[in-house]
Amino acid sequence: QEKNEIKGSIRTESDDVDVSQIASLFGGGGHKKASGFSIPGRLERTGEGSWKIIK
């Protein structure tokens, strides 16, 4: 997470999953087994193990 940007990285070892399709939902992309995205906002901890996106 940088100033007001959240960066995500998605990876898989499975041949049955195309993570680039998941990343494209957030405006990102990449390869079938490794993709990424950036969205505006910042993360705020809301409880143990829970986070929310603040825009």
SULKA-V968852 format. One record per backbone hydrogen bond with DSSP energy under -0.5 kcal/mol. CO is the residue of the C=O (numbers start at 0). NH is the residue of the N-H. If there is no record, write none. Layout:
BEGIN
CO	NH
CO	NH
END
This chain:
BEGIN
1	4
3	40
4	1
4	6
5	38
7	36
9	34
13	16
16	18
17	20
17	21
18	22
19	23
20	24
21	24
22	25
22	27
23	26
28	35
31	18
32	11
33	30
34	9
35	28
36	7
38	5
41	53
43	51
46	48
46	49
49	45
49	46
51	43
51	53
52	54
53	41
END
